[in-house]
Amino acid sequence: MQHLKGKTIFITGASRGIGKAIGLRAAQDGANIVVAAKTGEPHPRLPGTIYDAAKEFESVGGHALPIQMDVRDEQQIAAAVDKTINAFGSLDVLVNNASAISLTGTLQTPMKRFDLMFGVNVRGTFAMSQSCIPQLLKGNNPHILNIASPLNLNPRWFAGHTAYTMAKYGMSMCVLGMAAEFRGQGLAVNALWPKTLINTAALNLIPGIDPETGRTPEIVADAAYAILTRDSKTCTGNFFIDEEVLVEEGVTDFEKYSVNPDKTLTTDLYLD
């Protein structure tokens, strides 16, 4: 059964990594994927463009609409939502995946980088949600899924990178607030976070991290698929962990997601 066939899924940061993996999984059902990201031309250090991803989604049976955009710009967001409705007629799912990271201390975080993290993570997530919700509320089983962590106030998660943690938790607070705000209207708003590091091109740019101690983006994609096919009226306000979602779905083999099964997995940030 193709649960997402004909559904329209808007994914930010969909040109690579977790966003792309979620798009591929949905495309296999025959979903319509809006590939929203900044990368229209090849990036010198990060592979993949919106057009490359769109071709991949269509090659597995989906329909794709590549849109080059900046989630910090509300006019670009509004235009992208209009293009989505013009192309597919409806909007069923928003995945707020776009994120900016800098694991730097207070004295080592330039304000330009601070503004980027707050602009993409907090403003971008809020603005995307604000623009998409009127369309989502018209649909059947509408979902917003933020790739964001549980709100863990243990000081250890702030000490090394206060700015990033505040910005990332902004995405989590959007889940907390919007889930409560729109619960009565049947809109699901949830967060999903990986239990381990996820091997992405962006992760490889962070010094001192061994991507072989992580898992592939497919584990997050499979968990996202499970969440997005649940009943939006009853599945909302959750801070899901990918492995726990898949255990609920009956998955027992997690080794297939390991980058290197011989290495000990590294637990992701914000999970004690």
N, C-alpha and C positions, 0 to 999 in steps of 0.2 A: 504494500500500500504506500503510495507516494503522498505523504501527509502535507508537504509544502508545495505540491503541484499547483501552478497558477497563482501562488501567493507572491506578493511583491515585498522584497526585503532590501532595505536601505542600509548599507554597511559603510561606516566611515573608516578610513585607513584600510581599505579593502584591496590595495594593490600588492600586499605582501603579508607574510606572517600569519598571525591569528585571524585577522580580518579576512584574508584571502582563503584560509582553510575553512572558515565558517561559510563563506560564499560557495566554495566548491561542494561542500556537503549538501547545502540547500539546492544547488544547481542540479545535483544528481536526481532530485525529485521532480525537476522541471520547473523550478521557481524562477521568478524574475528577480535579477540581482542588480541593484544600483551600486556601481563600483565607484564610490566617492573617495577621492584622495587628491593630494597635491601633485603627485608624480605623473606628469604627462610625458615628460622626456626622461630617458634613463638617468638615474642618479649615479654619481661616480663611485659611491661606496655601498649603495643598497640596490639589489637587483629588483626588477619588476616595475611595470607601469600600469596605469589603469586599463590601457588597451591590451596589454599582455594578459592581464587577469581576466578581462572580458572574454577574450578568445578561449581561454581555458574553461571558463564557466559554460560557454556555448558548446564546447567540444564534449562536455559530459551530459548535455541535454537541457541546460538552462537557457534563459534569455538574459542578456546583459545590456545595461545602459551605463557606459563609462562617463563620469562627470568629473572634470578637473575642478577642484574647489578647495577653499580654505574654511575650515569649520569655525574660524574666529569671526567670519564676515557674515552678518545676518542677511545681507542682500544676496550674497552668493547662495546661502542656504535656501532662502525663499525661492530663488530662481531654480535651484536643483529640485526642490519639492514640486514646483510647477511642471518641470520637465518629466519628473517621475509620473505624475498623474496624467500628463498628456500622452506619455508612452504606454503606460500599463493600466490606466484607469482607476487605480486604487493603491493604497499603501497599507500593508498589514503588519510589518515588523520594522523596528529601528534598532540597529546594533551600534551603540556608541563604543567604538573600538579605538578610534584615533587617540593617541596619547603622546605626550612629550616627557622625556625622563632625563634627570640629571642627579645622580646619587652623590651630591656634593654637600659639604658642610656650609654653615651659614656664611662664613667668611670667604668661602670659595665659590659662591653662587652669584654670578653677575646678575644684576637686575634685569638685563635683557633676557637671560635664561629663565629667571623667575617669572617674568611676564609671559614668556612662551608657554611655560608649563601651566600657568593659570589660564592663559588664553585658550589653549587647546583642550586641556583636561576639564576645567570647570566651566568656563564660558562656552566652549564648543559643545560640551554635553548638554548644558542647559538650553542653549540656543537651538540646537538640533531638535531636542525634545519639544521645546515650545512650538517650533514650526511644524513638526510632524504630528503632534497630538490631535489637532482638529481633523486631520485625515484618518489617523489611526482609529479615532472614536467612531468613524463611519463603518469600520470593518467588522468582520467576524473573527473572534479570537485574536485581538490585537496585542502585541507584545513590544515592550522596550527592554533591551538587554544591554546593560553597561558592563564592559570588561573592567571590573573594579573589585577591590578587596573588601572583606569585612571591616567594619570600623573597630579596629583594635587600638585602644588608647594606652597600651604598654609603652612607656617612654623610650624603650630601646628602638622602637620603629620610627622615632622622631630624631633621636640623637645624632645620627650620621647624615641625615638628609631631610631636615625639617621642611624645606620648601617643597620638595617632591611629595613628601607624605601629605602635607596640607592640600596640595593640588590634586593628588590621587583620591584623597578622602572626600574632596569636593564632588567627585563622580559618585562616590558611595552615598553621600548625603542626598544627592539627587534621587537615588533609589529610595532612600528612607522616606523622603518627603513626598515624592510624586506617587509612590505606591499607595500611601495613605490618602492623598488628595483625589486620586482617580479610581480608587478601589470600587466605589459605588457605581462607576460607569463601565466596569468590566475590562479596564485596561490593566494588563499585567506589567509591572515594572520590577525587574530583578537584576541582581549583580551576579557575575560569574568570575571566578578567580582560579588560577591553576594551583594545585597542591605543590607542584615542583616548578623549577625553572623550565621555561619553554624555549627550545632552540630556534631562534629567529635571527634574521640578519641584524636586527637592531641590538639583540643581546650580544652578538659577537663584537659590537663596538664598545662594550663596557669592559674596561680593564679588569683583570683579575678574576674573571668568571669563566669557568670551564663548561662550555655548552654541552659537552658529552655527559655531564651529570644531570642533564635535564631530559625532558620528553619532547616529542614532536608536537606541532600545533594541532594535529589531528585529534588529540585527546580533548582539547578545548572545543574543537568543532563538533565532535560527537556529543559532548555534554550540552553545548548550545542547542544542537538539534533536538535533543531530548526535552529541554526546557521550552523551546519555541513551539513544540507540538503538544504541550500540556494545555489544560483549560485555563484561559486567562482570568476567569472569574475566581478561581480558587488558588491559582499559583501566582502569588504576587507578594512583594516585600521581602523576598528571600535573598540571602547572601550565600549563593551556592559555591561549592568547591567542586572542580571538575570530576575528580575521582569519586567523590561521594554521590554525585548525580548518576554516574555510570554504574556504581554498585547497586543503586536503587533500580536501575534498568536491567540488572541481571548480568552485567559484565564481570568476568572473573579474571580474564587475561589482560594484564596491564603491561606485560613485558613488550608487547608489540609496539607500544608507544615510546619505549626507551630509545634514546639516541645510541647509547652503548650499554647493553644489558649487563656488562661486566663492571660497570662503575656504580658507586653508591649515589643515589639520587639526592640532589640538593633541594631542600624545601624552599618554597618561594617566600618573598617578603610578606610580612604582616600575619604570618601563621606561627603562633608560638609552638 
